[in-house]
Amino acid sequence: MTSENKKIKFAVVGCGHIGKRHAEMIRRNDEAELAALCDIRPTEDLGIDDFNAPFFSSVDEMLASDVDFDVVNICTPNGLHAEQSLKTLAKNKHVVCEKPMGLSKENCERVIHKSLQVSKHVFIVMQNRYSPPSVWIKDLVENKKLGDIFMVQVSCYWNRDEHYYKRGNWKGTNDLDGGTLFTQFSHFIDIMYWLFGDIKNVNGAFSNFNHHNTIEFEDSGVVTFDFLNGGMGCINFSTAVWGKNMESSMMVIGSKGSVKIGGQYMNEVEYCHIEDYEMQELEDTVPPNDYGPYKGSAANHHLIIQNVVDTLKGRTSATTNALEGLKVVEIIERIYECKKTAANLYSLQTT
């Protein structure tokens, strides 16, 4: 636990769009201090001069330095998250890790094991949990307002074009990106797991419709499953939508009512019809992260930083802990096992 008067010192690894977002939110927080920045690219390519913090060109260099910091925010490509988390924990620093926690359950387990060894926190960035529609539907589910859950449908239809998947970039590669569900849609799998728990009897179909020359995996898929807690569900997803993002939505059908949260970023209540329930007015949702040619999920990173500060000062607990981060990775890994199984069956049928 940290003294109430002491500022929490953060170092940010990875100074792309998200890393700079973390750095800015740290700078704006009165109880936080930006102590260091790190990226393999030269500073003149990053646009970080106004942050006025020591800069390092490698994680190892930063962790070996005499710069004082409490927390390392990992905002690098997906495939580096687990390795850099382990290095950070080995130096007895807390970790804030952008989604996904890793690209395999095994790597996530290694991170959790190390965090327990050194008694340090691992915070996973799942900022959509803070969006007012997410908070609202969580309350409905926890208080059984919808009754027994019959069906849940998650639909994610976004646009990611050739500009996004530039050649030489990490995005679209198996080793550093990992797949559409890891990079674009893990936030929505997290919300589904947060609300309804784990899944079983997973089946899926996948295809790369529109990105044959730019990515090494699917751009679209349809996944069906059952919930361990009862009811069935499906996820329909694609980054092959023409022109712009279409929607991210969740529809829930229960024995006492039905709801749908939608919009481009699961940021609006589109339908609510529940027994003996009157819809309340929700707070405005924070706009999505704007990356110029494309947009992402809700820009709630200021709440992530405040949660880290509050947790380290003993006021609260992590909004998304490491075990929850692992479960999302495990669910995605099991979904992608369907793709491998289907490929193996096809291979057998054609030989």
ROLUM-980153 format. One record per residue: residue in three letters; x, y, z of N, C-alpha, C, CB in turn. Coordinates in steps of 0.2 Angstrom, whole numbers, plus 5000, padded with zeros to 4 digits. Each point is the difference from the previous one (the first is absolute). Glycine has a CB too. Layout:
N
ALAXYZXYZXYZXYZ
...
***
This chain:
351
MET500449945000499650065000500450065000499149945006
THR500750114990500450064999499850065005500349964988
SER500150085014499850065004499550044996501150005006
GLU498450034998499550044997500350064996499249965009
ASN501450074994500250064997500549994995499950055011
LYS500349894988500549984995499749994993500749955008
LYS499650094987499849994993500249934997500050124998
ILE499549854998500249934997500450024994499049945005
LYS501650034994500450014994499949954995500850065008
PHE499149964986499949954994500550014995498850015002
ALA501449934995500450004994499649974995501149995006
VAL498950044988499649974994500449974995499150095002
VAL500849854996500449964995499550004994500749935009
GLY499650094985499650014994499750064999499849885001
CYS500450164995499750074999499650014994501050045006
GLY498649914992499650014994499450045003500449904994
HIS499050095002499450045002499849985007499650004988
ILE500449945014499749985007500550025005499449914995
GLY501350085004500550025005500050085001500749904996
LYS499250144999499950075001499450025004500650024989
ARG498949945010499350015003500249985008499349974990
HIS501049985012500249985006500450065003500049884998
ALA500550144999500550065002499650065002500949954993
GLU498650075002499650065001499649995006500050024988
MET499649925013499649995006500450005007499249944992
ILE501450045007500450005006500250075002500549894997
ARG499750154998500250075001499450045003500849994990
ARG498649995008499450045002499849985007499650014988
ASN500649945015499849975006500450045006499749894995
ASP500050145010500450045005500449955004499150095000
GLU500749855001500349955004500549964997499050005007
ALA501150014986500549964996500550044997499149924997
GLU501550055001500650034997500249964995500350065010
LEU499849974984500449964994500750015001499050034992
ALA501349915010500749995002500549984994499649985011
ALA500149994984500449984994499649974994500949975008
LEU499450044986499749974994500549964997499350104999
CYS500449854997500449954997499749984993500549965011
ASP500050034984499749984993500749984996498950075001
ILE501049884995500649994996500150044994499849885003
ARG499750174996500050054994500450065003499049954994
PRO501350095002500350065002499550055002501049984993
THR499150075012499650055002499750044995500650005011
GLU499850024984499750044995499449974996501250054999
ASP498849895001499449964996499449995005500849954993
LEU499250075013499549995005499550055002500849925004
GLY499550144995499650065002499950005008499450004989
ILE501149995015499950005007500450055004499949884999
ASP500450174997500550055003499650045006500650014989
ASP498850005010499750045006499849975006499550064991
PHE500749875009499949965006500550025005499449914994
ASN501250115004500650025005500149945005499750124998
ALA500449824999500249955005500649964997498849995004
PRO501649985000500649964998499849954995500650025010
PHE499849974984499849954995500549954999499450094994
PHE500349855005500549945000499849964993500149995013
SER500449984984499949974994499949925000500650094995
SER499449895012499849935001499749995007500949964992
VAL498749995009499749985007500649985004498949964995
ASP501650005003500549985004500450075003500149894994
GLU500150155001500350065002499650045005500650014989
MET498850005010499650045005500049965007499350054990
LEU500649895010499949965006500750005004499149934995
ALA501450085002500750005003500250075002500349904993
SER499450155005500250075001499850015008499850044988
ASP500550025014499850035007499450045000501249995002
VAL498450014993499450045000499549975005500250044988
ASP499550005016499549975005499350004997500850045009
PHE498949904991499349994998499749945004500250064988
ASP499249945013499649955003499649954995499950085010
VAL499949954985499649964995500350014993499050025008
VAL500949924988500250004993499349994996501249965002
ASN498750094994499449994995500249974994499450105005
ILE500449844993500249964994499550024994500649915007
CYS499750124988499550024995500349984993499650105007
THR500849854993500349974994499649954996501150025006
PRO499149964989499749954996499849945004500650034990
ASN498849935009499749955004500549955002498950024995
GLY501549965000500549945001500550015005499849974989
LEU500350105013500650025005499750005007500650064990
HIS498849945011499750025006500249965006499050044994
ALA501049895005500149965005500850005002499049924996
GLU501450084999500750005001500250075004500249934989
GLN499550125009500250075003499750005007500150054989
SER499349925012499750005007500549965004498850014996
LEU501449935002500549965004500650045002499649904995
LYS500750145000500650035002499950065005500449984988
THR499050055011499850055005499949985007499550064991
LEU500249885009499849975007500749985003498949964996
ALA501650015000500649985003500450065003500049914991
LYS499850155007500350065003499650035006500650024989
ASN498949945013499650025005499650064999500849955008
LYS498950064986499650054998499349984998501050064996
HIS498549985006499349984998499950014992499650035011
VAL499949934986499950004993499350024999500849914998
VAL499250144997499350014996500149984993499850105008
CYS499849854990500149974994499450014995500849925005
GLU499350114989499550014995499849934998500450114996
LYS498949895002499849934998500349984993498950035006
PRO501249914993499949945005500649995004499349954992
MET500650025014500549985005500649964997499150015009
GLY500749954986500549964996499649974994500749985011
LEU499749984986499749964994499949935001500550084993
SER499649905014499949935002499850005007500849954991
LYS498850005011499949995007500649985004498949964997
GLU501650015000500649985003500450065002500049894994
ASN500150155001500450065002499650055005500450004989
CYS499050005011499650045005500149975007499150034992
GLU500949905008500149975007500750015003499249914996
ARG501350104999500750015002500050075004500549934990
VAL499150125007500050075002499750005007499950044988
ILE499549925013499750005006500449975006498949994994
HIS501449955004500549975005500550055002499849894994
LYS500550145001500650055002499750065005500649974989
SER498850055009499750065004499949975007499450054990
LEU500449895011499849985007500749995003499049944996
GLN501550045001500749995003500250065003500349914992
VAL499650155004500350065002499550055003500849994991
SER498649995010499550035003499850074997500349955011
LYS499750054982499850064996499449994996501250035000
HIS498550034999499350004996500249994993499450075009
VAL500149904987500050004993499350034998500849904999
PHE499150164999499450034997499949984993500150095009
ILE499449894989499849994993499650054997500149885001
VAL500050164994499650054997499449984996501150075000
MET498449935003499349994997499550055002500249885001
GLN500050184995499650065002499350004999501150064998
ASN498749904997499250004999499649985006500349974988
ARG500050005017499649995006499850065003500649905002
TYR499750164997499850065003499450034996501250025004
SER498749964990499550044996499349995004500649984989
PRO499050085011499349995003499649954998500150125001
PRO499849864993499649944998500349945003499750064989
SER500949935011500349945003499949995008500950014991
VAL499250055012499850005007499349995001500950085002
TRP498649954994499349995001499849924999499850124996
ILE500549854999499849934998500349955005499950034988
LYS500649995015500349965006499650005006501150034996
ASP498650035005499550005006499449964998500450125003
LEU499349884991499549964999500149935001499650094991
VAL501049895006500149925000500149985008500550014988
GLU499950035015500249985007499450005005501150054998
ASN498450005000499450005004499449964998500450115003
LYS499849854992499549954997499450034997500449925008
LYS499650154990499550034997499749974993500550105005
LEU500049874992499849964993499849935001500850074995
GLY499249915012499849935001500649954998498850034999
ASP501049914999500449954997500350034993499449905006
ILE501250094992500350024994499949944995500850085006
PHE498849944988499949954995500550014995498850005002
MET501350064995500450014994500450065001499249944993
VAL501450065005500550064999500350004993500250005013
GLN499750064984500350004993500550075000499049944995
VAL501650045004500550064999500250014993500449985011
SER499550084986500150014993500550065000498949964996
CYS501750035000500550054999500250004993500449985012
TYR499450084985500150014993500450074999498949934997
TRP501750065001500550065000500350004993500250005012
ASN500150064986500450004995500750015001499150054994
ARG501449915004500750015000500349994993500049965012
ASP500350094985500250004993500749994999499050074998
GLU501349944996500750004998500450055004499749954989
HIS500050105013500450055004500149985007499550094993
TYR500149875010500149975006500549955000498850035003
TYR501149924992500549955000500550014995499149925002
LYS501350135000500650024995500549955000499850125003
ARG500549874992500649954999500550025005499749974988
GLY500649985015500650015005499750025007500750044991
ASN498749975010499750015006499849935004499550114996
TRP500549905011499849935003499349985000500950045008
LYS498750014990499349984999499849954995499750115005
GLY500049844996499849954995500549945000499650094993
THR500949915011500449945001499849965005500950074996
ASN499249865003499949955005500450015007499749924991
ASP500950105008500450005006500050065004500749934994
LEU499150135003500050065004499250035001501250024996
ASP498449964999499350025001499649945003500150084990
GLY499949865007499749955003499349984997500650025010
GLY499050034987499449994997499550055002500249885001
THR499350124995499550065000499650005007499849994988
LEU500149955015499750005007500550035005499349904997
PHE501350095002500550035005500050075000500749904999
THR499450134995500150074999499450054999501049964994
GLN498550025002499550045000499449995005500350004988
PHE499649935013499449995004500049965007499649994988
SER501050015014500149975007499650045005501149964997
HIS498850115002499650045005499349975001500750104997
PHE499049884997499349985000500049935003499750074990
ILE500849895009500049935003500150015007500549954990
ASP499950105012500150015008499350025003501250044998
ILE498450014999499450025002499549945001500250114995
MET499849845000499649945000500249965006499850014987
TYR500849985014500349955005499850045007500949954993
TRP499250115007499950045007499249995002500950094997
LEU498749914998499350005001499749935001499950104993
PHE500349855003499749945000500549945001499250054992
GLY501449965009500549945002500249974994499449995011
ASP500949954991500449964995499549964995500949995009
ILE499449984986499649974995500349934998499750114995
LYS499949855002500149934998499749994994500149965012
ASN500149984985499749974994500150054994499149945006
VAL501550094993500150054995500149974993500650065009
ASN499149974987500049994993500150064996499349905001
GLY501150104993500150064996500149994993500450055010
ALA499550004986500250004993500350074999499049924996
PHE501650085000500450064999500250004992500449995012
SER499750084986500250014994500450074999499049934996
ASN501450074999500350064999499850034993501049975006
PHE498550074994499650024994500450064997498949975005
ASN501450084999500250064997500750025001498950035001
HIS501549935002500750015002500549954998499550075010
HIS500449904984500549944998500750025000499049964994
ASN501150105004500750034999500350035006499850014988
THR499850005017500350045006500049975007499550104993
ILE500149855008500049975007500149924999499250095004
GLU501049885001500149935000499549965004501250035000
PHE498250005001499549965003499350024998500749995010
GLU498849994993499350024998499850085000499749885004
ASP499950144992499750075002499349995002500850054992
SER498949895008499349995001499849945004499750074990
GLY499849925014499949945003499350005003501249985002
VAL498549964999499449985003500149955005499350034990
VAL500649985017500249965005499449985004501150045001
THR498749905001499449985004500349965006499250004990
PHE500450015016500249965006499550005005501250044998
ASP498949935007499550005006500450035006499449904996
PHE500250135008500350035007500049955005499650114997
LEU500949885007500049965006499450015005501349994998
ASN498550085002499550025005499349994997500850085005
GLY499249904989499349994996499950054995499649955010
GLY500150024985499850044994500549994994499550095008
MET500449944986500549994995500150074997499649884997
GLY501050124999500250064997500449994994500150045011
CYS500050024986500450004993500350075000499249924994
ILE501450075002500450064998500050014993500749995011
ASN499150064986500150014993500550064999498849954997
PHE501750044999500550065000500350004993500249995012
SER500050074986500450024994500350065000499249934994
THR501450085003500350064998500050014993500849995010
ALA498849984986499950004993499550054998500449894999
VAL499350155006499450054998500350054996499449975011
TRP500350054984500250054995500050075003499649934990
GLY500950115009499950075002500150035007499350004990
LYS500449975014500050035007499749945005499950124996
ASN500249895011499849965004499250005000501050015008
MET498749934993499349995000499750005007500149944989
GLU500050015014499849995007500349955004498950034996
SER501149985011500249955005499450005005501250024999
SER498449925001499450005004500049935004499450074991
MET500249945014499849945004499249995001501250015006
MET498549944992499349995001500049945005499750044989
VAL499849975016499949955006499349995000501050045006
ILE498849904994499349985001500049955006499850014988
GLY499750015017500049975006499249985001501050065005
SER498949915001499349975001499650065002500449895004
LYS499950174999499650065002500150064996500049955011
GLY500350044983500150064996500649994995499550075009
SER500649984987500550004995500350074999499449914994
VAL501250105005500450064999500550004994499850025012
LYS500350034985500650014995500450065001499349934992
ILE501350065009500550065000500350004993500150005013
GLY500050064984500350004993500350064999499149924996
GLY500850114998500450054997500749974997499550085009
GLN500949974989500649974997500549975005499950094992
TYR500049935014500549985006499749975006500850084995
MET498649895004499649975006499950065005500449884998
ASN499450184999500050065004499350035001501150024997
GLU498449945001499350035000499549945002500350094991
VAL499249935013499449955001499550014995500250005012
GLU499849954984499550004994499349975001501049994993
TYR499049965012499449975002500049985007499849964988
CYS499650055015499949985007499349985002501050075003
HIS498849874998499349985002500149955005499550034988
ILE500449995018500149965006499450005005501250014999
GLU498649945003499449995005500150055006499849884996
ASP499750165005500050045006500650055000499349915006
TYR501050114989500650045000499950064995500749905002
GLU499550165001500050064996500750024998498950045006
MET501249974988500750024998500250065002499849944990
GLN500850065013500350065003500450044995500049955011
GLU500150124990500550034996500749995002499150094998
LEU501349904997500749985002500550064998499849884997
GLU500750125006500550054999500350004993500350005012
ASP499950054985500350004993500649955000499550124998
THR500649854996500549954999500650044998499349914998
VAL501350085004500650034998500149994992500549995012
PRO499750054984500149994993500549944999499750124997
PRO500349854997500549954999500750034999499149934995
ASN501450035006500750024998500050014992500549945010
ASP499850124989500050034993500749994997499050085002
TYR501149884993500749994997500150034993500149905007
GLY499450154992500150034993499649964995501150045003
PRO499249914993499649964995499549955003501050024993
TYR499149965013499649955003499950025008500349914992
LYS499250065011499850015007500049935004499350114997
GLY500849905009500049945004499550005006501249994997
SER498949985008499549995006500050075004500149875000
ALA499550135005499950065004500750025003498849975003
ALA501350104997500650035003500050015007500150064989
ASN499849895015499950005007500749995004498849964999
HIS501850064998500649985003500150045006500549974989
HIS499250095012500150045006499749965006499950114993
LEU499649855006499749965005500549945002498850044996
ILE501549944999500549945001500650035005499749954989
ILE500550115009500650035004499850015007500550054990
GLN498949985011499750015007499949945004499450104995
ASN500449855001499949935004500649975002499049984993
VAL501650035003500649985002500350045006500349974989
VAL499650105011500250045006499649985006500250094992
ASP499149905007499649995006500249935003499150074995
THR501049885001500249935002500650005004499449954990
LEU501150095007500750005003500050045007500549984989
LYS499050065011499950045007499649975005500250104993
GLY499549845005499649965004499350025001501049985006
ARG498750054989499350035000499649954997500450125000
THR499849844995499549964996500449944998499350104996
SER500549864999500349944997500050014992499749935010
ALA500750034987500150014992499349994997501249965001
THR498650084994499449994996500049944996499950125000
THR500749874997500149934996500749975003499350044990
ASN500649915014500649975002500349954995499650015012
ALA501049964990500449964996499649934998501150055005
LEU498649925000499649944999499450014994500349975012
GLU499450094989499550024995500350014993499350055009
GLY501349984991500450014994500149934997500550115004
LEU499849845000500149944997499449964998500949995008
LYS498550024995499449964998499850034993499649985012
VAL500550084986499850034994500549974994499650115005
VAL501049884997500549974995499849934999500950085004
GLU499049885002499849934999499449994996500549985011
ILE499050064990499450004995500150014993499350045010
ILE501150014989500250014993500449944997500050135002
GLU500549855002500449944998499549944998501050045008
ARG498549954996499649944999499650014994499949985012
ILE499950094987499650014993500549994994499350095006
TYR501349934995500449994994500249924999500550125002
GLU499449845004500249934999499549974995500450005012
CYS499050034988499549984995500250014993499150035007
LYS501350024991500350024994500549944998499850135002
LYS500649865003500549944999499749944998500850065008
THR498649924996499749944999499749994993499750005013
ALA500050064985499650004994500549994994499150085005
ALA501549964996500649994995500249934999500350125003
ASN499849855003500249935000499549954997500750025010
LEU498749994991499549964997500050014993499350015010
TYR500750054987500050024993500649964997499550115002
SER501149905001500649964998499949934999500750095005
LEU499049885000499949934999499549984995500249995012
GLN499350054987499549994994500350014994499150035007
THR501450014992500350014993500649964999499550115001
THR500749845003500649964999499849934998500750075008
***
